Amino acid sequence: MTESARDAKAEGNALHIRKIGNSVGLILPKELLARLNLKEGDKVYPLEQPDGSLRLSPFDPKHAKTMEIARQVMREYRDTLAALAK
């Protein structure tokens, strides 16, 4: 996809910031919600990319890091945890 085609496609998907009560927010079109498999009440996490752009992810990066540490501990202490489970 050429850069101009990508720019034209991105322009059609522009989101507007709107006042919602005492706050501001983005209104996501239902087509985008369906494409991302999101519904009201779901959480998304903004992740800053090396090029300065933002990526939205339904996965909490802090939780993922915590789970990786937990998996390492469980691998390292597998025998001890098995003995404790008896």
PDB file of N, CA, C and O in Angstrom, chain B, residues numbered from 101:
ATOM      1  N   MET B 101       0.855  -1.170   0.000  1.00  0.00           N
ATOM      2  CA  MET B 101       0.000   0.000   0.000  1.00  0.00           C
ATOM      3  C   MET B 101       0.900   1.231   0.000  1.00  0.00           C
ATOM      4  O   MET B 101       1.824   1.332   0.807  1.00  0.00           O
ATOM      5  N   THR B 102       0.629   2.158  -0.899  1.00  0.00           N
ATOM      6  CA  THR B 102       1.444   3.360  -0.978  1.00  0.00           C
ATOM      7  C   THR B 102       1.143   4.276   0.203  1.00  0.00           C
ATOM      8  O   THR B 102       0.107   4.159   0.857  1.00  0.00           O
ATOM      9  N   GLU B 103       2.069   5.181   0.456  1.00  0.00           N
ATOM     10  CA  GLU B 103       1.897   6.083   1.604  1.00  0.00           C
ATOM     11  C   GLU B 103       0.673   6.984   1.427  1.00  0.00           C
ATOM     12  O   GLU B 103      -0.037   7.247   2.398  1.00  0.00           O
ATOM     13  N   SER B 104       0.413   7.461   0.205  1.00  0.00           N
ATOM     14  CA  SER B 104      -0.751   8.330  -0.011  1.00  0.00           C
ATOM     15  C   SER B 104      -2.049   7.564   0.172  1.00  0.00           C
ATOM     16  O   SER B 104      -3.020   8.115   0.690  1.00  0.00           O
ATOM     17  N   ALA B 105      -2.084   6.296  -0.246  1.00  0.00           N
ATOM     18  CA  ALA B 105      -3.279   5.479  -0.039  1.00  0.00           C
ATOM     19  C   ALA B 105      -3.490   5.213   1.452  1.00  0.00           C
ATOM     20  O   ALA B 105      -4.619   5.219   1.942  1.00  0.00           O
ATOM     21  N   ARG B 106      -2.400   4.984   2.153  1.00  0.00           N
ATOM     22  CA  ARG B 106      -2.482   4.755   3.599  1.00  0.00           C
ATOM     23  C   ARG B 106      -2.960   6.016   4.312  1.00  0.00           C
ATOM     24  O   ARG B 106      -3.768   5.936   5.238  1.00  0.00           O
ATOM     25  N   ASP B 107      -2.464   7.187   3.884  1.00  0.00           N
ATOM     26  CA  ASP B 107      -2.902   8.455   4.478  1.00  0.00           C
ATOM     27  C   ASP B 107      -4.387   8.694   4.235  1.00  0.00           C
ATOM     28  O   ASP B 107      -5.100   9.146   5.131  1.00  0.00           O
ATOM     29  N   ALA B 108      -4.856   8.391   3.024  1.00  0.00           N
ATOM     30  CA  ALA B 108      -6.276   8.577   2.701  1.00  0.00           C
ATOM     31  C   ALA B 108      -7.137   7.640   3.532  1.00  0.00           C
ATOM     32  O   ALA B 108      -8.206   8.028   4.004  1.00  0.00           O
ATOM     33  N   LYS B 109      -6.675   6.405   3.712  1.00  0.00           N
ATOM     34  CA  LYS B 109      -7.426   5.439   4.518  1.00  0.00           C
ATOM     35  C   LYS B 109      -7.449   5.883   5.986  1.00  0.00           C
ATOM     36  O   LYS B 109      -8.486   5.793   6.644  1.00  0.00           O
ATOM     37  N   ALA B 110      -6.320   6.356   6.495  1.00  0.00           N
ATOM     38  CA  ALA B 110      -6.243   6.819   7.889  1.00  0.00           C
ATOM     39  C   ALA B 110      -7.138   8.031   8.105  1.00  0.00           C
ATOM     40  O   ALA B 110      -7.760   8.160   9.159  1.00  0.00           O
ATOM     41  N   GLU B 111      -7.211   8.920   7.120  1.00  0.00           N
ATOM     42  CA  GLU B 111      -8.047  10.109   7.258  1.00  0.00           C
ATOM     43  C   GLU B 111      -9.515   9.737   7.388  1.00  0.00           C
ATOM     44  O   GLU B 111     -10.255  10.389   8.124  1.00  0.00           O
ATOM     45  N   GLY B 112      -9.942   8.704   6.688  1.00  0.00           N
ATOM     46  CA  GLY B 112     -11.327   8.250   6.777  1.00  0.00           C
ATOM     47  C   GLY B 112     -11.642   7.627   8.126  1.00  0.00           C
ATOM     48  O   GLY B 112     -12.810   7.531   8.503  1.00  0.00           O
ATOM     49  N   ASN B 113     -10.618   7.201   8.861  1.00  0.00           N
ATOM     50  CA  ASN B 113     -10.805   6.567  10.159  1.00  0.00           C
ATOM     51  C   ASN B 113     -10.497   7.511  11.314  1.00  0.00           C
ATOM     52  O   ASN B 113     -10.359   7.064  12.452  1.00  0.00           O
ATOM     53  N   ALA B 114     -10.389   8.798  11.045  1.00  0.00           N
ATOM     54  CA  ALA B 114     -10.046   9.751  12.094  1.00  0.00           C
ATOM     55  C   ALA B 114     -11.122   9.748  13.177  1.00  0.00           C
ATOM     56  O   ALA B 114     -12.316   9.683  12.886  1.00  0.00           O
ATOM     57  N   LEU B 115     -10.683   9.819  14.413  1.00  0.00           N
ATOM     58  CA  LEU B 115     -11.585   9.871  15.558  1.00  0.00           C
ATOM     59  C   LEU B 115     -11.569  11.281  16.122  1.00  0.00           C
ATOM     60  O   LEU B 115     -10.532  11.944  16.119  1.00  0.00           O
ATOM     61  N   HIS B 116     -12.683  11.726  16.592  1.00  0.00           N
ATOM     62  CA  HIS B 116     -12.791  13.071  17.158  1.00  0.00           C
ATOM     63  C   HIS B 116     -12.865  12.967  18.676  1.00  0.00           C
ATOM     64  O   HIS B 116     -13.525  12.085  19.226  1.00  0.00           O
ATOM     65  N   ILE B 117     -12.176  13.885  19.335  1.00  0.00           N
ATOM     66  CA  ILE B 117     -12.248  13.961  20.787  1.00  0.00           C
ATOM     67  C   ILE B 117     -13.491  14.765  21.127  1.00  0.00           C
ATOM     68  O   ILE B 117     -13.703  15.861  20.609  1.00  0.00           O
ATOM     69  N   ARG B 118     -14.314  14.197  22.013  1.00  0.00           N
ATOM     70  CA  ARG B 118     -15.582  14.849  22.377  1.00  0.00           C
ATOM     71  C   ARG B 118     -15.701  14.958  23.898  1.00  0.00           C
ATOM     72  O   ARG B 118     -15.137  14.163  24.650  1.00  0.00           O
ATOM     73  N   LYS B 119     -16.450  15.964  24.315  1.00  0.00           N
ATOM     74  CA  LYS B 119     -16.735  16.139  25.739  1.00  0.00           C
ATOM     75  C   LYS B 119     -17.771  15.104  26.152  1.00  0.00           C
ATOM     76  O   LYS B 119     -18.808  14.952  25.506  1.00  0.00           O
ATOM     77  N   ILE B 120     -17.474  14.387  27.247  1.00  0.00           N
ATOM     78  CA  ILE B 120     -18.381  13.385  27.799  1.00  0.00           C
ATOM     79  C   ILE B 120     -18.486  13.691  29.291  1.00  0.00           C
ATOM     80  O   ILE B 120     -17.593  13.352  30.067  1.00  0.00           O
ATOM     81  N   GLY B 121     -19.573  14.328  29.680  1.00  0.00           N
ATOM     82  CA  GLY B 121     -19.709  14.751  31.075  1.00  0.00           C
ATOM     83  C   GLY B 121     -18.648  15.795  31.388  1.00  0.00           C
ATOM     84  O   GLY B 121     -18.531  16.799  30.685  1.00  0.00           O
ATOM     85  N   ASN B 122     -17.872  15.557  32.447  1.00  0.00           N
ATOM     86  CA  ASN B 122     -16.795  16.474  32.821  1.00  0.00           C
ATOM     87  C   ASN B 122     -15.461  16.062  32.220  1.00  0.00           C
ATOM     88  O   ASN B 122     -14.436  16.678  32.512  1.00  0.00           O
ATOM     89  N   SER B 123     -15.459  15.038  31.391  1.00  0.00           N
ATOM     90  CA  SER B 123     -14.234  14.521  30.796  1.00  0.00           C
ATOM     91  C   SER B 123     -14.287  14.665  29.283  1.00  0.00           C
ATOM     92  O   SER B 123     -15.246  15.205  28.732  1.00  0.00           O
ATOM     93  N   VAL B 124     -13.258  14.181  28.626  1.00  0.00           N
ATOM     94  CA  VAL B 124     -13.249  14.081  27.172  1.00  0.00           C
ATOM     95  C   VAL B 124     -12.918  12.647  26.812  1.00  0.00           C
ATOM     96  O   VAL B 124     -12.283  11.934  27.588  1.00  0.00           O
ATOM     97  N   GLY B 125     -13.346  12.230  25.643  1.00  0.00           N
ATOM     98  CA  GLY B 125     -13.083  10.862  25.237  1.00  0.00           C
ATOM     99  C   GLY B 125     -13.197  10.710  23.733  1.00  0.00           C
ATOM    100  O   GLY B 125     -13.604  11.629  23.022  1.00  0.00           O
ATOM    101  N   LEU B 126     -12.832   9.539  23.271  1.00  0.00           N
ATOM    102  CA  LEU B 126     -12.941   9.186  21.864  1.00  0.00           C
ATOM    103  C   LEU B 126     -14.157   8.295  21.691  1.00  0.00           C
ATOM    104  O   LEU B 126     -14.375   7.370  22.474  1.00  0.00           O
ATOM    105  N   ILE B 127     -14.935   8.570  20.680  1.00  0.00           N
ATOM    106  CA  ILE B 127     -16.065   7.713  20.347  1.00  0.00           C
ATOM    107  C   ILE B 127     -15.600   6.778  19.243  1.00  0.00           C
ATOM    108  O   ILE B 127     -15.218   7.231  18.164  1.00  0.00           O
ATOM    109  N   LEU B 128     -15.630   5.478  19.503  1.00  0.00           N
ATOM    110  CA  LEU B 128     -15.208   4.498  18.512  1.00  0.00           C
ATOM    111  C   LEU B 128     -16.424   4.004  17.739  1.00  0.00           C
ATOM    112  O   LEU B 128     -17.417   3.600  18.344  1.00  0.00           O
ATOM    113  N   PRO B 129     -16.359   4.032  16.418  1.00  0.00           N
ATOM    114  CA  PRO B 129     -17.485   3.534  15.629  1.00  0.00           C
ATOM    115  C   PRO B 129     -17.693   2.040  15.865  1.00  0.00           C
ATOM    116  O   PRO B 129     -16.746   1.311  16.161  1.00  0.00           O
ATOM    117  N   LYS B 130     -18.945   1.592  15.730  1.00  0.00           N
ATOM    118  CA  LYS B 130     -19.241   0.187  16.026  1.00  0.00           C
ATOM    119  C   LYS B 130     -18.486  -0.751  15.101  1.00  0.00           C
ATOM    120  O   LYS B 130     -18.178  -1.876  15.496  1.00  0.00           O
ATOM    121  N   GLU B 131     -18.175  -0.324  13.875  1.00  0.00           N
ATOM    122  CA  GLU B 131     -17.404  -1.177  12.964  1.00  0.00           C
ATOM    123  C   GLU B 131     -16.001  -1.438  13.514  1.00  0.00           C
ATOM    124  O   GLU B 131     -15.480  -2.548  13.417  1.00  0.00           O
ATOM    125  N   LEU B 132     -15.396  -0.388  14.097  1.00  0.00           N
ATOM    126  CA  LEU B 132     -14.066  -0.536  14.678  1.00  0.00           C
ATOM    127  C   LEU B 132     -14.122  -1.407  15.927  1.00  0.00           C
ATOM    128  O   LEU B 132     -13.242  -2.240  16.140  1.00  0.00           O
ATOM    129  N   LEU B 133     -15.142  -1.223  16.750  1.00  0.00           N
ATOM    130  CA  LEU B 133     -15.298  -2.055  17.947  1.00  0.00           C
ATOM    131  C   LEU B 133     -15.432  -3.527  17.558  1.00  0.00           C
ATOM    132  O   LEU B 133     -14.832  -4.397  18.188  1.00  0.00           O
ATOM    133  N   ALA B 134     -16.217  -3.797  16.525  1.00  0.00           N
ATOM    134  CA  ALA B 134     -16.399  -5.178  16.077  1.00  0.00           C
ATOM    135  C   ALA B 134     -15.085  -5.743  15.547  1.00  0.00           C
ATOM    136  O   ALA B 134     -14.740  -6.891  15.828  1.00  0.00           O
ATOM    137  N   ARG B 135     -14.358  -4.941  14.786  1.00  0.00           N
ATOM    138  CA  ARG B 135     -13.086  -5.400  14.218  1.00  0.00           C
ATOM    139  C   ARG B 135     -12.074  -5.715  15.303  1.00  0.00           C
ATOM    140  O   ARG B 135     -11.298  -6.662  15.175  1.00  0.00           O
ATOM    141  N   LEU B 136     -12.078  -4.926  16.375  1.00  0.00           N
ATOM    142  CA  LEU B 136     -11.144  -5.125  17.482  1.00  0.00           C
ATOM    143  C   LEU B 136     -11.679  -6.069  18.551  1.00  0.00           C
ATOM    144  O   LEU B 136     -10.996  -6.353  19.535  1.00  0.00           O
ATOM    145  N   ASN B 137     -12.900  -6.552  18.357  1.00  0.00           N
ATOM    146  CA  ASN B 137     -13.552  -7.452  19.311  1.00  0.00           C
ATOM    147  C   ASN B 137     -13.631  -6.808  20.698  1.00  0.00           C
ATOM    148  O   ASN B 137     -13.312  -7.435  21.708  1.00  0.00           O
ATOM    149  N   LEU B 138     -14.065  -5.538  20.725  1.00  0.00           N
ATOM    150  CA  LEU B 138     -14.209  -4.800  21.972  1.00  0.00           C
ATOM    151  C   LEU B 138     -15.676  -4.473  22.212  1.00  0.00           C
ATOM    152  O   LEU B 138     -16.471  -4.370  21.278  1.00  0.00           O
ATOM    153  N   LYS B 139     -16.013  -4.314  23.490  1.00  0.00           N
ATOM    154  CA  LYS B 139     -17.374  -3.911  23.843  1.00  0.00           C
ATOM    155  C   LYS B 139     -17.286  -2.903  24.983  1.00  0.00           C
ATOM    156  O   LYS B 139     -16.216  -2.692  25.555  1.00  0.00           O
ATOM    157  N   GLU B 140     -18.406  -2.289  25.304  1.00  0.00           N
ATOM    158  CA  GLU B 140     -18.435  -1.297  26.372  1.00  0.00           C
ATOM    159  C   GLU B 140     -17.913  -1.915  27.669  1.00  0.00           C
ATOM    160  O   GLU B 140     -18.294  -3.025  28.040  1.00  0.00           O
ATOM    161  N   GLY B 141     -17.046  -1.185  28.341  1.00  0.00           N
ATOM    162  CA  GLY B 141     -16.483  -1.655  29.606  1.00  0.00           C
ATOM    163  C   GLY B 141     -15.128  -2.336  29.463  1.00  0.00           C
ATOM    164  O   GLY B 141     -14.420  -2.504  30.456  1.00  0.00           O
ATOM    165  N   ASP B 142     -14.748  -2.737  28.235  1.00  0.00           N
ATOM    166  CA  ASP B 142     -13.435  -3.349  28.023  1.00  0.00           C
ATOM    167  C   ASP B 142     -12.346  -2.302  28.239  1.00  0.00           C
ATOM    168  O   ASP B 142     -12.577  -1.103  28.082  1.00  0.00           O
ATOM    169  N   LYS B 143     -11.167  -2.774  28.600  1.00  0.00           N
ATOM    170  CA  LYS B 143     -10.030  -1.877  28.784  1.00  0.00           C
ATOM    171  C   LYS B 143      -9.067  -2.047  27.614  1.00  0.00           C
ATOM    172  O   LYS B 143      -8.887  -3.149  27.097  1.00  0.00           O
ATOM    173  N   VAL B 144      -8.456  -0.943  27.209  1.00  0.00           N
ATOM    174  CA  VAL B 144      -7.370  -0.974  26.243  1.00  0.00           C
ATOM    175  C   VAL B 144      -6.218  -0.177  26.834  1.00  0.00           C
ATOM    176  O   VAL B 144      -6.432   0.783  27.574  1.00  0.00           O
ATOM    177  N   TYR B 145      -5.017  -0.570  26.510  1.00  0.00           N
ATOM    178  CA  TYR B 145      -3.832   0.052  27.065  1.00  0.00           C
ATOM    179  C   TYR B 145      -3.036   0.716  25.944  1.00  0.00           C
ATOM    180  O   TYR B 145      -2.711   0.062  24.953  1.00  0.00           O
ATOM    181  N   PRO B 146      -2.714   2.017  26.084  1.00  0.00           N
ATOM    182  CA  PRO B 146      -1.895   2.679  25.061  1.00  0.00           C
ATOM    183  C   PRO B 146      -0.429   2.309  25.257  1.00  0.00           C
ATOM    184  O   PRO B 146       0.108   2.427  26.359  1.00  0.00           O
ATOM    185  N   LEU B 147       0.204   1.866  24.194  1.00  0.00           N
ATOM    186  CA  LEU B 147       1.614   1.498  24.236  1.00  0.00           C
ATOM    187  C   LEU B 147       2.366   2.398  23.268  1.00  0.00           C
ATOM    188  O   LEU B 147       2.093   2.393  22.067  1.00  0.00           O
ATOM    189  N   GLU B 148       3.316   3.174  23.792  1.00  0.00           N
ATOM    190  CA  GLU B 148       4.087   4.056  22.921  1.00  0.00           C
ATOM    191  C   GLU B 148       5.108   3.225  22.161  1.00  0.00           C
ATOM    192  O   GLU B 148       5.826   2.416  22.749  1.00  0.00           O
ATOM    193  N   GLN B 149       5.168   3.429  20.861  1.00  0.00           N
ATOM    194  CA  GLN B 149       6.068   2.703  19.985  1.00  0.00           C
ATOM    195  C   GLN B 149       7.372   3.480  19.809  1.00  0.00           C
ATOM    196  O   GLN B 149       7.402   4.687  20.049  1.00  0.00           O
ATOM    197  N   PRO B 150       8.452   2.807  19.394  1.00  0.00           N
ATOM    198  CA  PRO B 150       9.736   3.500  19.212  1.00  0.00           C
ATOM    199  C   PRO B 150       9.681   4.680  18.238  1.00  0.00           C
ATOM    200  O   PRO B 150      10.449   5.633  18.372  1.00  0.00           O
ATOM    201  N   ASP B 151       8.774   4.616  17.259  1.00  0.00           N
ATOM    202  CA  ASP B 151       8.679   5.711  16.291  1.00  0.00           C
ATOM    203  C   ASP B 151       7.810   6.866  16.794  1.00  0.00           C
ATOM    204  O   ASP B 151       7.579   7.825  16.058  1.00  0.00           O
ATOM    205  N   GLY B 152       7.322   6.786  18.048  1.00  0.00           N
ATOM    206  CA  GLY B 152       6.519   7.851  18.628  1.00  0.00           C
ATOM    207  C   GLY B 152       5.020   7.659  18.456  1.00  0.00           C
ATOM    208  O   GLY B 152       4.236   8.416  19.029  1.00  0.00           O
ATOM    209  N   SER B 153       4.609   6.670  17.687  1.00  0.00           N
ATOM    210  CA  SER B 153       3.178   6.411  17.504  1.00  0.00           C
ATOM    211  C   SER B 153       2.640   5.651  18.715  1.00  0.00           C
ATOM    212  O   SER B 153       3.408   5.181  19.554  1.00  0.00           O
ATOM    213  N   LEU B 154       1.329   5.538  18.795  1.00  0.00           N
ATOM    214  CA  LEU B 154       0.691   4.789  19.875  1.00  0.00           C
ATOM    215  C   LEU B 154       0.003   3.564  19.314  1.00  0.00           C
ATOM    216  O   LEU B 154      -0.546   3.593  18.212  1.00  0.00           O
ATOM    217  N   ARG B 155       0.035   2.496  20.074  1.00  0.00           N
ATOM    218  CA  ARG B 155      -0.668   1.272  19.717  1.00  0.00           C
ATOM    219  C   ARG B 155      -1.608   0.955  20.866  1.00  0.00           C
ATOM    220  O   ARG B 155      -1.207   1.024  22.028  1.00  0.00           O
ATOM    221  N   LEU B 156      -2.844   0.611  20.562  1.00  0.00           N
ATOM    222  CA  LEU B 156      -3.799   0.222  21.591  1.00  0.00           C
ATOM    223  C   LEU B 156      -3.829  -1.294  21.674  1.00  0.00           C
ATOM    224  O   LEU B 156      -3.914  -1.977  20.653  1.00  0.00           O
ATOM    225  N   SER B 157      -3.759  -1.815  22.878  1.00  0.00           N
ATOM    226  CA  SER B 157      -3.752  -3.253  23.076  1.00  0.00           C
ATOM    227  C   SER B 157      -4.737  -3.618  24.183  1.00  0.00           C
ATOM    228  O   SER B 157      -4.846  -2.897  25.175  1.00  0.00           O
ATOM    229  N   PRO B 158      -5.461  -4.738  24.024  1.00  0.00           N
ATOM    230  CA  PRO B 158      -6.340  -5.176  25.104  1.00  0.00           C
ATOM    231  C   PRO B 158      -5.572  -5.852  26.234  1.00  0.00           C
ATOM    232  O   PRO B 158      -6.160  -6.195  27.260  1.00  0.00           O
ATOM    233  N   PHE B 159      -4.265  -6.046  26.060  1.00  0.00           N
ATOM    234  CA  PHE B 159      -3.449  -6.735  27.051  1.00  0.00           C
ATOM    235  C   PHE B 159      -2.629  -5.738  27.850  1.00  0.00           C
ATOM    236  O   PHE B 159      -1.991  -4.852  27.281  1.00  0.00           O
ATOM    237  N   ASP B 160      -2.647  -5.881  29.170  1.00  0.00           N
ATOM    238  CA  ASP B 160      -1.888  -5.016  30.061  1.00  0.00           C
ATOM    239  C   ASP B 160      -0.424  -5.456  30.036  1.00  0.00           C
ATOM    240  O   ASP B 160      -0.123  -6.568  30.471  1.00  0.00           O
ATOM    241  N   PRO B 161       0.492  -4.627  29.545  1.00  0.00           N
ATOM    242  CA  PRO B 161       1.894  -5.034  29.466  1.00  0.00           C
ATOM    243  C   PRO B 161       2.510  -5.304  30.837  1.00  0.00           C
ATOM    244  O   PRO B 161       3.399  -6.148  30.948  1.00  0.00           O
ATOM    245  N   LYS B 162       2.060  -4.608  31.882  1.00  0.00           N
ATOM    246  CA  LYS B 162       2.595  -4.861  33.224  1.00  0.00           C
ATOM    247  C   LYS B 162       2.177  -6.244  33.707  1.00  0.00           C
ATOM    248  O   LYS B 162       2.966  -6.951  34.332  1.00  0.00           O
ATOM    249  N   HIS B 163       0.927  -6.633  33.416  1.00  0.00           N
ATOM    250  CA  HIS B 163       0.455  -7.959  33.803  1.00  0.00           C
ATOM    251  C   HIS B 163       1.230  -9.035  33.053  1.00  0.00           C
ATOM    252  O   HIS B 163       1.588 -10.057  33.639  1.00  0.00           O
ATOM    253  N   ALA B 164       1.494  -8.825  31.777  1.00  0.00           N
ATOM    254  CA  ALA B 164       2.237  -9.796  30.977  1.00  0.00           C
ATOM    255  C   ALA B 164       3.639  -9.991  31.549  1.00  0.00           C
ATOM    256  O   ALA B 164       4.121 -11.121  31.626  1.00  0.00           O
ATOM    257  N   LYS B 165       4.298  -8.906  31.949  1.00  0.00           N
ATOM    258  CA  LYS B 165       5.642  -9.001  32.535  1.00  0.00           C
ATOM    259  C   LYS B 165       5.589  -9.749  33.864  1.00  0.00           C
ATOM    260  O   LYS B 165       6.454 -10.580  34.142  1.00  0.00           O
ATOM    261  N   THR B 166       4.585  -9.460  34.682  1.00  0.00           N
ATOM    262  CA  THR B 166       4.426 -10.146  35.965  1.00  0.00           C
ATOM    263  C   THR B 166       4.214 -11.642  35.758  1.00  0.00           C
ATOM    264  O   THR B 166       4.786 -12.456  36.483  1.00  0.00           O
ATOM    265  N   MET B 167       3.401 -12.004  34.779  1.00  0.00           N
ATOM    266  CA  MET B 167       3.147 -13.420  34.503  1.00  0.00           C
ATOM    267  C   MET B 167       4.405 -14.129  34.005  1.00  0.00           C
ATOM    268  O   MET B 167       4.619 -15.297  34.331  1.00  0.00           O
ATOM    269  N   GLU B 168       5.230 -13.452  33.230  1.00  0.00           N
ATOM    270  CA  GLU B 168       6.481 -14.052  32.759  1.00  0.00           C
ATOM    271  C   GLU B 168       7.404 -14.335  33.939  1.00  0.00           C
ATOM    272  O   GLU B 168       8.040 -15.389  33.986  1.00  0.00           O
ATOM    273  N   ILE B 169       7.486 -13.413  34.889  1.00  0.00           N
ATOM    274  CA  ILE B 169       8.306 -13.626  36.086  1.00  0.00           C
ATOM    275  C   ILE B 169       7.758 -14.807  36.885  1.00  0.00           C
ATOM    276  O   ILE B 169       8.526 -15.638  37.370  1.00  0.00           O
ATOM    277  N   ALA B 170       6.430 -14.885  37.026  1.00  0.00           N
ATOM    278  CA  ALA B 170       5.815 -15.991  37.764  1.00  0.00           C
ATOM    279  C   ALA B 170       6.131 -17.329  37.091  1.00  0.00           C
ATOM    280  O   ALA B 170       6.419 -18.311  37.774  1.00  0.00           O
ATOM    281  N   ARG B 171       6.078 -17.372  35.759  1.00  0.00           N
ATOM    282  CA  ARG B 171       6.390 -18.622  35.038  1.00  0.00           C
ATOM    283  C   ARG B 171       7.837 -19.041  35.267  1.00  0.00           C
ATOM    284  O   ARG B 171       8.125 -20.228  35.419  1.00  0.00           O
ATOM    285  N   GLN B 172       8.756 -18.061  35.293  1.00  0.00           N
ATOM    286  CA  GLN B 172      10.164 -18.375  35.549  1.00  0.00           C
ATOM    287  C   GLN B 172      10.346 -18.968  36.948  1.00  0.00           C
ATOM    288  O   GLN B 172      11.069 -19.948  37.125  1.00  0.00           O
ATOM    289  N   VAL B 173       9.682 -18.364  37.939  1.00  0.00           N
ATOM    290  CA  VAL B 173       9.780 -18.859  39.315  1.00  0.00           C
ATOM    291  C   VAL B 173       9.210 -20.276  39.403  1.00  0.00           C
ATOM    292  O   VAL B 173       9.802 -21.143  40.045  1.00  0.00           O
ATOM    293  N   MET B 174       8.060 -20.513  38.757  1.00  0.00           N
ATOM    294  CA  MET B 174       7.450 -21.850  38.810  1.00  0.00           C
ATOM    295  C   MET B 174       8.335 -22.893  38.136  1.00  0.00           C
ATOM    296  O   MET B 174       8.403 -24.034  38.592  1.00  0.00           O
ATOM    297  N   ARG B 175       9.018 -22.508  37.044  1.00  0.00           N
ATOM    298  CA  ARG B 175       9.941 -23.458  36.400  1.00  0.00           C
ATOM    299  C   ARG B 175      11.124 -23.759  37.318  1.00  0.00           C
ATOM    300  O   ARG B 175      11.527 -24.912  37.473  1.00  0.00           O
ATOM    301  N   GLU B 176      11.669 -22.716  37.917  1.00  0.00           N
ATOM    302  CA  GLU B 176      12.850 -22.874  38.758  1.00  0.00           C
ATOM    303  C   GLU B 176      12.554 -23.695  40.018  1.00  0.00           C
ATOM    304  O   GLU B 176      13.390 -24.489  40.450  1.00  0.00           O
ATOM    305  N   TYR B 177      11.381 -23.510  40.600  1.00  0.00           N
ATOM    306  CA  TYR B 177      11.034 -24.190  41.851  1.00  0.00           C
ATOM    307  C   TYR B 177       9.956 -25.260  41.646  1.00  0.00           C
ATOM    308  O   TYR B 177       9.135 -25.497  42.531  1.00  0.00           O
ATOM    309  N   ARG B 178       9.965 -25.897  40.486  1.00  0.00           N
ATOM    310  CA  ARG B 178       8.957 -26.902  40.158  1.00  0.00           C
ATOM    311  C   ARG B 178       8.906 -28.023  41.208  1.00  0.00           C
ATOM    312  O   ARG B 178       7.822 -28.387  41.665  1.00  0.00           O
ATOM    313  N   ASP B 179      10.051 -28.565  41.590  1.00  0.00           N
ATOM    314  CA  ASP B 179      10.081 -29.663  42.562  1.00  0.00           C
ATOM    315  C   ASP B 179       9.561 -29.202  43.923  1.00  0.00           C
ATOM    316  O   ASP B 179       8.801 -29.926  44.565  1.00  0.00           O
ATOM    317  N   THR B 180       9.952 -28.033  44.362  1.00  0.00           N
ATOM    318  CA  THR B 180       9.504 -27.520  45.652  1.00  0.00           C
ATOM    319  C   THR B 180       7.999 -27.293  45.646  1.00  0.00           C
ATOM    320  O   THR B 180       7.314 -27.641  46.608  1.00  0.00           O
ATOM    321  N   LEU B 181       7.486 -26.719  44.579  1.00  0.00           N
ATOM    322  CA  LEU B 181       6.041 -26.470  44.491  1.00  0.00           C
ATOM    323  C   LEU B 181       5.262 -27.777  44.426  1.00  0.00           C
ATOM    324  O   LEU B 181       4.174 -27.873  44.993  1.00  0.00           O
ATOM    325  N   ALA B 182       5.800 -28.784  43.745  1.00  0.00           N
ATOM    326  CA  ALA B 182       5.136 -30.101  43.681  1.00  0.00           C
ATOM    327  C   ALA B 182       5.090 -30.739  45.060  1.00  0.00           C
ATOM    328  O   ALA B 182       4.080 -31.338  45.430  1.00  0.00           O
ATOM    329  N   ALA B 183       6.173 -30.618  45.826  1.00  0.00           N
ATOM    330  CA  ALA B 183       6.214 -31.188  47.179  1.00  0.00           C
ATOM    331  C   ALA B 183       5.208 -30.455  48.084  1.00  0.00           C
ATOM    332  O   ALA B 183       4.538 -31.091  48.897  1.00  0.00           O
ATOM    333  N   LEU B 184       5.102 -29.165  47.953  1.00  0.00           N
ATOM    334  CA  LEU B 184       4.175 -28.405  48.768  1.00  0.00           C
ATOM    335  C   LEU B 184       2.722 -28.716  48.418  1.00  0.00           C
ATOM    336  O   LEU B 184       1.837 -28.603  49.266  1.00  0.00           O
ATOM    337  N   ALA B 185       2.480 -29.107  47.170  1.00  0.00           N
ATOM    338  CA  ALA B 185       1.107 -29.395  46.725  1.00  0.00           C
ATOM    339  C   ALA B 185       0.597 -30.737  47.238  1.00  0.00           C
ATOM    340  O   ALA B 185      -0.601 -31.006  47.156  1.00  0.00           O
ATOM    341  N   LYS B 186       1.477 -31.583  47.765  1.00  0.00           N
ATOM    342  CA  LYS B 186       1.056 -32.904  48.253  1.00  0.00           C
ATOM    343  C   LYS B 186       0.309 -32.801  49.543  1.00  0.00           C
ATOM    344  O   LYS B 186      -0.117 -33.816  50.093  1.00  0.00           O
TER     345      LYS B 186
END
